[in-house]
């Protein structure tokens, strides 16, 4: 099961402790006393004002702990998240090693300030080209290029990388030599936990924009320094996308040879989340609809929310290609739906009863219009539940998230739209601890990729089958 563990209880402001420990238990005694009620209100407002940072950043107050895995959908989602996380780490470390070696050569003949300015100029050029490409893409219909390309975040990722390098100046090279990446963080992967989406990006590497911005930054620096890594073998960290219309190509003068994120016929998109997932493969190969085992999908390729859920619920390749949140919602009332999903319960704008809470189980599908996830824990008595999902929102001022990981919801909170829960009957022999499962996943990953990750076809069930 998953549970919330409060980790900063001792750091709570005194006023907040006073409200909850002393005043709240006696609120019945002051119900008729207006002055006391007013005093209580003043204290509550003061508490919220002084403690606004902990209220606004819930993930600094608690850790989400997944202790056991006891359903196939949860096992599959954990495998998807961890295998891509390991691949991103390995690709970044490979790029970083090449860059560090090149920087040693450069700094022998040039001072650090000159080399950093070279890197900054390269990022500026790449930002300029990326922005020009996006402006051109606004004139192109999505059916020509595909949803992932249309919704790419390359310019945003490069802009954040540029701002960071400019803020660091000469210290940037010294930090890279110490394996400090974007926000001066390490891409270390904890052996016993998964990323928590929307983790604070200034202190936690995973679960936010840091991984994708780091990859974009490293690819840009490598290109500027004359390093030419194989663009095909960067799975999970980035993906080469062909356009849906194989006859479509960019104007020759739009993409200079020095730009590492696109050619006339392809774009390299950064991150293990891409809107549309890997559905691009079906633009010219309809035979893949008959594949039951997702053998023509990249094992470490990118996902969106619904493609990840489709794979976690053992849908066929063709079903994953067609699956979206609208189709999942329609399946709730369709007993003969092709996905074999069955209804569990339906919440009307957040209204939920205790009986409904008891119906929801780990492995169930959570879906609202526009987003879906896999339930990872049975809801507690307050409606708190934790999901496993793929998501992306890096163009916000606060609470950035990207990639796969854990994300908590409170099912009792009022919502603007309905929430549906569905279930697919899949066998599972026995419960296994998260730490044991992650250890086995990493062992299998290292066995499959002894020399580092490559673009291998397959499905993540290979990590636990």
C-alpha positions in Angstrom: 0.0 0.0 0.0 1.0 3.6 -0.3 0.8 6.1 2.6 1.6 9.7 3.4 4.4 10.3 5.9 4.6 13.7 7.4 8.3 14.6 7.5 8.4 18.2 8.7 6.1 18.1 11.7 8.7 19.6 14.0 9.2 22.5 11.6 5.6 23.7 11.6 5.2 27.2 12.9 4.1 27.5 16.5 0.8 29.2 15.6 -0.2 26.3 13.4 0.5 23.8 16.1 -1.4 26.0 18.6 -4.5 26.1 16.3 -4.6 22.3 15.7 -3.4 21.1 19.1 -5.2 23.5 21.5 -8.0 25.5 19.9 -9.6 23.0 17.4 -10.5 20.4 20.1 -12.4 23.1 22.0 -14.2 24.7 19.1 -17.5 23.2 20.4 -17.1 25.2 23.7 -16.8 28.5 21.9 -19.5 27.9 19.3 -21.8 30.5 20.9 -19.1 32.9 22.0 -18.6 35.4 19.2 -15.5 37.0 20.6 -13.8 33.6 20.9 -14.9 32.7 17.4 -13.4 35.9 16.1 -10.2 35.2 18.0 -10.0 31.7 16.4 -10.5 33.2 13.0 -7.7 35.7 13.5 -5.4 32.9 14.6 -6.3 30.8 11.6 -5.7 33.6 9.2 -2.3 34.3 10.8 -1.5 30.6 10.6 -2.2 30.5 6.9 -0.3 33.7 6.2 2.9 32.7 8.1 2.8 29.1 6.8 1.9 29.8 3.2 5.0 28.2 1.8 4.3 24.8 3.3 0.6 25.1 2.2 1.6 26.0 -1.4 4.2 23.3 -1.7 2.7 20.1 -0.4 5.5 17.9 -1.6 8.0 19.5 0.8 5.8 18.5 3.7 5.3 14.8 2.9 6.8 11.9 1.1 4.7 9.5 -1.0 5.9 6.0 -0.2 4.9 3.0 -2.3 5.5 -0.1 -0.1 4.0 -2.9 -2.1 3.1 -3.9 -5.6 0.1 -6.2 -5.9 -1.5 -5.6 -9.3 -0.1 -5.9 -12.9 -1.0 -2.3 -13.9 0.9 -0.9 -11.0 3.9 -3.2 -11.7 3.9 -2.2 -15.4 3.7 1.5 -14.6 6.6 1.2 -12.1 8.6 -0.6 -14.8 7.8 2.1 -17.3 8.9 4.9 -14.9 12.0 3.3 -13.6 13.4 1.9 -16.8 13.1 5.3 -18.6 14.6 7.0 -15.5 17.6 4.8 -15.6 18.0 5.3 -19.4 17.8 9.1 -19.0 20.5 9.0 -16.3 22.8 6.9 -18.4 22.4 9.0 -21.5 23.0 12.2 -19.6 26.1 10.7 -17.9 27.5 9.6 -21.3 27.0 13.0 -22.7 28.5 14.6 -19.6 31.6 12.4 -19.8 32.2 13.5 -23.4 31.6 17.2 -22.6 34.0 17.1 -19.6 36.7 15.6 -21.7 36.2 18.3 -24.3 36.2 21.1 -21.7 39.5 20.0 -20.4 41.0 20.4 -23.9 39.3 23.7 -24.4 40.3 25.3 -21.1 44.0 24.5 -21.9 43.9 27.1 -24.6 41.1 29.4 -23.4 40.1 30.8 -20.1 36.9 29.6 -18.5 35.0 32.8 -19.2 35.7 32.4 -23.0 34.5 28.8 -23.0 31.3 29.6 -21.1 30.6 32.4 -23.5 31.0 29.9 -26.4 28.4 27.7 -24.7 26.1 30.6 -24.1 26.3 31.7 -27.8 25.6 28.1 -28.9 22.5 28.0 -26.7 21.4 31.4 -28.0 21.7 30.2 -31.6 19.8 27.0 -30.8 17.0 29.0 -29.1 16.8 31.3 -32.1 16.5 28.3 -34.5 14.0 26.5 -32.3 11.8 29.6 -32.1 11.9 30.0 -35.9 10.9 26.3 -36.3 8.0 26.8 -34.0 6.8 29.8 -35.8 6.9 27.8 -39.1 5.1 24.9 -37.5 2.2 27.2 -36.7 1.4 27.3 -40.4 1.5 23.5 -40.8 -1.5 21.2 -40.1 -1.0 18.7 -37.3 -1.8 15.8 -39.7 1.4 16.6 -41.6 3.8 16.6 -38.7 2.1 14.8 -35.8 1.0 15.8 -32.3 4.4 15.3 -30.7 6.2 17.7 -33.1 3.3 20.2 -33.0 3.4 20.4 -29.2 7.2 20.2 -28.8 8.8 22.1 -25.9 12.3 22.4 -27.3 12.4 26.2 -27.3 11.2 26.3 -23.7 13.7 23.7 -22.6 16.6 25.5 -24.3 15.5 28.9 -22.9 15.6 27.6 -19.4 19.0 26.0 -20.0 20.3 29.3 -21.4 19.0 31.3 -18.4 20.7 28.9 -16.1 24.1 29.0 -17.8 24.0 32.8 -18.0 23.3 33.0 -14.2 26.2 30.7 -13.4 28.9 32.2 -15.7 32.4 30.8 -15.0 31.2 28.6 -12.1 29.2 26.6 -14.7 32.2 24.7 -16.0 33.5 23.9 -12.5 30.0 22.6 -11.5 29.8 20.4 -14.7 33.2 18.9 -13.8 31.7 17.9 -10.4 28.7 16.3 -12.2 26.4 19.1 -11.1 23.7 19.5 -13.8 20.8 21.9 -14.2 20.0 23.7 -10.9 23.4 22.2 -9.7 21.7 18.9 -8.9 22.9 15.3 -9.5 20.8 12.9 -11.6 21.3 10.2 -9.0 18.5 7.6 -9.0 17.4 6.5 -5.5 17.2 2.7 -5.3 14.1 2.5 -3.2 11.8 5.2 -4.6 10.1 6.7 -7.7 9.9 10.3 -8.8 7.2 12.4 -7.2 5.8 14.6 -9.9 5.9 18.3 -9.2 8.8 18.0 -6.8 10.5 21.3 -6.2 13.0 21.7 -9.0 15.6 23.7 -7.0 16.2 20.8 -4.6 15.0 17.6 -6.4 16.2 16.5 -9.8 13.4 14.1 -10.8 9.7 14.7 -11.3 9.9 18.2 -12.8 11.5 20.0 -15.7 15.1 19.2 -14.6 15.7 16.0 -16.5 14.4 17.3 -19.9 16.2 20.7 -19.5 19.4 18.9 -18.6 19.2 16.7 -21.6 18.5 19.7 -23.9 21.4 21.6 -22.3 23.9 18.7 -22.7 23.0 18.1 -26.3 23.3 21.8 -27.1 26.7 22.0 -25.4 27.9 18.9 -27.1 27.0 20.3 -30.5 28.7 23.6 -29.7 31.9 21.8 -28.7 32.0 19.7 -31.8 30.8 16.5 -30.2 28.6 14.4 -32.4 26.7 11.7 -30.3 24.6 9.2 -32.1 21.1 10.8 -32.2 19.4 7.5 -32.5 20.8 6.0 -29.3 19.4 8.5 -26.8 16.3 6.5 -25.7 13.9 8.0 -23.1 16.1 11.1 -22.8 15.1 12.1 -26.4 13.4 10.6 -29.4 13.9 11.1 -33.1 10.4 11.8 -34.6 9.7 11.5 -38.3 6.8 13.6 -39.6 3.5 11.8 -40.2 3.6 12.9 -43.8 6.8 11.3 -45.0 6.9 13.6 -47.9 6.9 16.7 -45.7 10.2 18.5 -45.0 11.4 21.8 -43.5 12.6 24.5 -45.9 16.4 24.1 -46.4 17.3 27.5 -44.9 15.2 26.9 -41.7 17.4 24.3 -40.1 21.2 25.0 -40.2 23.6 22.1 -40.0 24.8 23.3 -36.6 21.3 22.8 -35.1 21.3 19.4 -33.3 17.5 19.1 -32.6 16.1 18.8 -36.1 16.9 18.0 -39.7 14.8 18.7 -42.8 12.7 15.5 -42.2 12.9 14.9 -38.4 12.9 16.5 -35.0 14.6 15.3 -31.8 12.1 15.8 -29.0 13.4 15.9 -25.4 11.9 14.0 -22.5 10.2 10.7 -21.7 6.8 12.4 -22.0 5.6 13.4 -25.5 2.0 14.3 -26.4 1.0 11.5 -28.6 3.5 9.0 -27.3 4.7 6.7 -30.0 1.6 6.8 -32.1 3.6 8.2 -35.0 4.6 4.6 -36.0 1.2 3.9 -37.3 1.1 6.7 -39.9 2.5 4.4 -42.6 2.3 0.9 -41.2 -1.2 -0.2 -40.6 -0.1 -3.9 -40.2 1.0 -3.0 -36.7 -2.6 -2.9 -35.6 -2.5 -6.7 -35.4 0.4 -6.9 -33.0 -0.8 -8.0 -29.6 2.5 -7.6 -27.7 3.6 -4.1 -28.6 6.7 -5.5 -30.3 6.9 -2.5 -32.7 7.0 0.0 -29.9 10.3 1.3 -28.4 10.9 -0.3 -25.1 12.3 3.0 -23.6 10.3 5.3 -25.9 8.2 8.3 -24.8 4.6 8.0 -23.6 1.7 10.3 -22.9 -0.8 9.7 -20.1 -3.2 7.4 -22.1 -0.6 5.4 -24.0 1.1 4.6 -20.6 -2.2 3.5 -19.1 -3.0 1.4 -22.2 0.2 -0.5 -22.0 -0.2 -0.9 -18.2 -3.6 -2.5 -18.8 -2.2 -4.9 -21.4 -3.9 -3.4 -24.4 -2.8 -4.4 -27.9 -0.7 -2.1 -30.1 -3.7 -1.0 -32.1 -5.7 -0.4 -29.0 -3.0 1.7 -27.5 -2.8 3.7 -30.7 -6.5 4.5 -30.5 -6.7 5.0 -26.8 -7.4 8.4 -25.3 -9.3 9.8 -22.3 -12.5 10.1 -24.3 -12.4 6.5 -25.3 -11.7 5.4 -21.7 -14.7 7.4 -20.4 -16.9 6.0 -23.2 -15.9 2.5 -22.1 -17.4 3.1 -18.6 -20.9 2.6 -20.0 -20.0 0.1 -22.7 -19.9 -3.4 -21.4 -18.5 -4.7 -24.7 -15.7 -2.2 -25.0 -12.6 -3.6 -26.9 -10.3 -2.8 -24.0 -12.2 -5.1 -21.6 -12.5 -2.3 -19.0 -15.2 -2.6 -16.4 -16.8 0.2 -14.4 -15.9 0.7 -10.8 -17.5 4.0 -9.8 -18.2 7.5 -11.1 -17.7 10.7 -9.1 -19.9 13.6 -10.1 -17.6 16.7 -9.7 -15.8 15.4 -6.7 -18.9 14.2 -4.7 -18.0 10.9 -3.2 -19.4 8.6 -0.5 -17.6 6.3 1.9 -19.0 3.4 -0.1 -17.5 4.6 -3.3 -14.1 5.1 -1.6 -14.1 1.5 -0.6 -14.7 0.4 -4.2 -11.5 1.9 -5.5 -8.5 -0.4 -5.6 -4.8 -0.3 -6.6 -4.5 -1.0 -10.4 -7.8 0.8 -11.2 -7.8 3.4 -14.0 -8.4 7.0 -12.9 -9.7 9.2 -15.7 -11.0 12.7 -16.2 -11.5 14.5 -19.5 -8.0 15.1 -20.8 -6.0 13.0 -18.3 -5.7 9.5 -17.0 -3.5 7.5 -14.5 -3.3 4.2 -12.7 -4.3 4.1 -9.0 -1.4 3.0 -6.8 -3.1 2.9 -3.4 -6.4 2.3 -1.8 -7.9 5.6 -0.7 -7.6 6.4 2.9 -10.6 7.6 5.0 -10.0 11.2 3.9 -10.0 10.4 0.2 -6.2 10.7 -0.3 -5.0 8.5 -3.1 -1.7 8.2 -5.1 -1.5 7.5 -8.8 1.2 6.5 -11.2 1.2 8.5 -14.4 3.0 10.3 -17.2 2.3 14.0 -17.5 3.9 17.3 -18.6 3.5 20.9 -17.5 6.7 22.8 -17.7 5.4 26.1 -19.0 4.0 27.1 -15.7 5.5 29.5 -13.1 5.1 27.1 -10.3 4.6 23.3 -9.8 6.4 22.2 -13.0 6.2 18.5 -13.8 7.3 16.2 -16.6 7.7 12.5 -17.2 6.6 9.5 -15.3 6.1 9.2 -11.5 3.8 9.4 -8.5 1.2 12.0 -8.0 -1.3 12.4 -5.1 -5.0 13.4 -5.4 -7.7 14.0 -2.9 -10.9 12.5 -4.2 -13.1 14.4 -1.8 -12.1 17.8 -3.1 -14.7 19.6 -5.3 -13.8 19.3 -9.0 -15.1 21.0 -12.1 -15.5 17.7 -14.0 -16.5 14.2 -13.4 -14.0 11.4 -12.4 -14.4 7.8 -13.6 -12.7 4.7 -12.3 -12.4 1.5 -14.4 -10.8 -1.8 -13.9 -9.4 -4.6 -16.1 -9.2 -8.1 -14.6 -5.6 -9.1 -14.8 -4.0 -11.9 -12.7 -1.3 -11.3 -10.1 0.2 -14.0 -8.0 1.5 -12.3 -4.9 2.5 -9.0 -3.4 6.1 -7.8 -3.7 7.8 -4.9 -2.0 8.8 -1.9 -4.0 12.4 -2.1 -3.1 12.6 -5.7 -4.3 10.7 -4.9 -7.5 13.0 -1.9 -8.3 16.1 -4.0 -7.6 14.9 -6.7 -10.0 13.9 -4.1 -12.6 17.4 -2.5 -12.5 19.1 -5.9 -12.7 17.1 -6.8 -15.8 17.7 -3.3 -17.3 21.5 -3.8 -16.8 21.3 -7.3 -18.3 19.4 -6.1 -21.4 21.6 -3.0 -21.8 25.1 -3.9 -20.5 26.8 -1.2 -22.6 24.1 1.5 -22.0 20.6 1.9 -23.4 19.7 1.6 -27.1 16.6 1.9 -29.1 15.3 -1.6 -28.5 11.7 -2.6 -29.5 9.5 -4.3 -26.9 7.3 -3.7 -23.8 8.2 -3.0 -20.2 6.7 -6.2 -19.0 10.0 -7.7 -20.0 11.4 -6.3 -16.7 9.2 -8.5 -14.5 7.7 -11.2 -16.8 
